[in-house]
């Protein structure tokens, strides 16, 4: 039996008795939902690149690796339906606290994520000049630390978790997001195309639909 992890810390020594066998606790991975800023309880796939060794998982959503050689690792998290895949490279076991070797990986929601009904969202699609969806595009909001990427078919979602009072202006009874005196501006980059910007009218608590086509 593996003791549960609480409060983001392992309150146990670096060796754990597992069914009568003492094993060395090497690495604990904790996945965080970027939108809610809470731990992800959904059972996702966590692995170490080039290493055929899976973790044990606690009910609290911690992924625990035992008996790893003291080295550097790339931790991979597959986000399933609701999150983009993410990886953390160069995790040095020697740099972690031996009694609490926890690393956190934040996962970004995909367009299929179950956002609350009152969320302020931009749901969009990005198309190339031939009418096909464009994957591998990076999209960020100018002047804000808000960024995402497109899915394999070119879809994306931008979410404003907590629009500040200074960013909301009432116009014609609509509460619109205003950033530095203008509508939110999306900055779009893709390895095969020039950088593109798009001004978007966004209403607080509403979904804004957007379709962008490269000329």
C-alpha positions in Angstrom: 0.0 0.0 0.0 1.3 3.4 -0.9 0.6 6.2 1.5 -1.4 9.1 0.1 0.3 12.4 -0.7 -1.1 15.4 1.0 -0.7 19.1 0.5 1.8 18.8 -2.3 4.4 17.2 0.0 5.3 13.6 0.8 5.4 13.5 4.6 7.4 10.3 4.6 11.0 9.2 4.5 12.7 8.7 1.1 12.2 5.0 1.3 8.7 3.4 1.4 7.6 0.0 2.5 5.6 -1.4 -0.3 4.0 -4.9 0.4 7.0 -5.8 2.5 9.6 -4.6 0.0 11.5 -1.4 0.7 11.7 0.8 -2.4 13.5 4.1 -2.9 11.2 7.0 -3.7 12.8 8.7 -6.7 10.3 11.1 -8.4 6.8 12.3 -7.9 4.9 14.1 -10.7 1.9 16.3 -10.0 -0.3 17.6 -12.9 -1.9 21.0 -12.6 -4.9 22.3 -14.6 -3.9 25.7 -16.0 -7.5 27.0 -16.1 -8.6 26.1 -12.6 -5.0 26.2 -11.1 -5.9 23.0 -9.3 -4.5 19.5 -9.4 -5.8 17.1 -12.1 -7.6 14.1 -10.6 -8.3 12.6 -14.0 -6.1 9.5 -14.7 -3.7 10.6 -17.4 -0.6 8.9 -18.9 2.7 10.0 -17.3 6.0 8.5 -18.4 9.7 9.1 -18.6 11.1 9.4 -22.1 13.2 6.4 -23.3 12.5 4.5 -20.1 10.1 1.6 -20.0 8.9 2.1 -16.4 5.5 3.3 -15.4 4.6 5.1 -12.2 2.3 4.2 -9.4 -0.6 6.6 -9.0 -2.3 7.8 -5.8 -5.9 8.8 -5.4 -4.8 12.4 -5.1 -3.4 12.4 -8.6 0.3 12.0 -7.8 2.4 9.8 -10.1 5.2 8.1 -8.2 8.4 6.6 -9.7 10.6 4.3 -7.6 14.2 3.1 -7.8 15.4 5.3 -10.7 19.1 5.7 -11.4 20.4 9.0 -10.4 20.3 10.8 -13.7 18.4 13.4 -15.8 15.0 12.7 -17.2 12.3 14.0 -19.5 8.9 13.7 -17.9 6.1 13.3 -20.4 2.4 13.9 -19.7 -0.3 12.9 -22.3 -3.3 15.1 -21.8 -5.9 12.8 -23.2 -9.1 14.6 -24.5 -9.1 17.7 -22.3 -5.4 18.8 -22.2 -2.5 19.2 -24.6 0.5 16.9 -24.1 3.3 18.5 -22.2 6.9 17.5 -21.3 9.4 18.7 -18.8 13.0 18.2 -19.8 16.2 17.9 -17.8 14.7 16.9 -14.5 17.7 16.2 -12.4 17.0 13.8 -9.5 20.0 15.1 -7.7 18.5 18.6 -7.6 15.3 17.4 -5.9 14.6 17.1 -2.2 15.1 13.4 -1.6 12.2 13.4 1.0 9.9 15.3 -1.3 11.0 14.9 -4.9 7.9 16.5 -6.4 7.8 18.2 -9.8 4.7 20.0 -11.1 3.6 20.1 -14.7 0.9 22.5 -15.8 -1.4 21.2 -18.6 -3.2 23.6 -21.0 -6.8 22.8 -21.8 -7.8 21.9 -25.4 -11.0 23.2 -27.1 -12.9 20.1 -25.8 -12.2 21.1 -22.1 -15.5 21.4 -20.1 -15.3 25.2 -19.4 -17.9 26.6 -17.0 -20.9 28.2 -18.7 -19.9 31.7 -17.6 -16.3 31.5 -19.0 -15.0 34.3 -21.2 -13.7 32.4 -24.3 -12.6 32.9 -27.8 -13.2 29.7 -29.8 -11.6 29.7 -33.2 -10.3 27.9 -36.2 -7.2 28.7 -38.2 -7.2 27.8 -41.9 -4.4 27.9 -44.5 -4.9 29.4 -48.0 -6.0 25.9 -49.3 -8.9 25.7 -46.7 -7.3 23.2 -44.4 -7.0 23.5 -40.7 -3.5 24.6 -39.5 -2.0 22.6 -36.6 1.2 23.7 -34.8 0.3 27.4 -34.7 1.1 29.4 -31.5 -1.5 32.0 -30.4 -1.1 34.5 -27.7 -2.9 37.6 -26.5 -0.9 40.8 -26.9 0.1 42.5 -23.6 -1.2 39.5 -21.6 0.4 36.2 -20.5 -2.3 34.2 -22.2 -1.2 31.7 -24.9 -2.3 28.5 -26.5 -1.8 26.4 -29.7 -4.0 24.9 -32.3 -5.0 21.3 -32.4 -4.4 18.9 -35.3 -7.4 20.3 -37.2 -6.6 23.9 -36.5 -9.0 24.6 -33.7 -8.0 26.7 -30.6 -9.5 28.2 -27.5 -8.3 31.3 -25.6 -9.7 31.8 -22.1 -9.6 34.8 -19.8 -9.8 33.3 -16.4 -10.3 36.5 -14.4 -10.8 39.6 -16.4 -9.8 42.5 -14.2 -12.2 45.5 -13.7 -9.8 47.7 -15.6 -10.2 45.4 -18.6 -13.9 45.5 -18.8 -15.9 48.4 -20.3 -19.7 48.6 -20.8 -20.7 49.6 -24.3 -24.3 49.3 -25.4 -25.1 47.3 -22.3 -22.4 44.8 -23.2 -19.3 44.2 -20.9 -16.4 44.2 -23.4 -12.8 43.3 -22.7 -10.5 46.2 -23.4 -6.7 45.8 -23.1 -4.6 49.0 -23.1 -7.4 50.9 -24.7 -8.2 48.4 -27.5 -9.9 45.1 -28.2 -7.8 42.0 -27.4 -5.3 41.3 -30.1 -4.3 37.8 -31.0 -0.7 37.2 -32.2 -0.5 34.1 -34.4 2.8 32.4 -35.4 3.3 29.4 -37.5 6.6 27.8 -38.8 5.4 28.0 -42.4 3.7 31.4 -42.5 4.3 35.0 -41.6 3.2 36.3 -38.2 -0.4 37.4 -38.2 -2.5 39.6 -35.8 -6.2 39.6 -35.3 -8.3 42.1 -33.3 -11.3 40.5 -31.6 -14.3 41.9 -29.8 -14.7 39.8 -26.6 -17.7 40.0 -24.3 -17.2 39.1 -20.7 -18.9 35.8 -19.7 -19.6 34.9 -23.3 -18.2 32.7 -26.1 -16.7 34.5 -29.1 -16.5 32.5 -32.3 -13.7 33.2 -34.7 -12.5 31.9 -38.0 -9.1 33.0 -39.3 -7.8 32.3 -42.8 -4.4 33.0 -44.1 -4.4 34.8 -47.5 
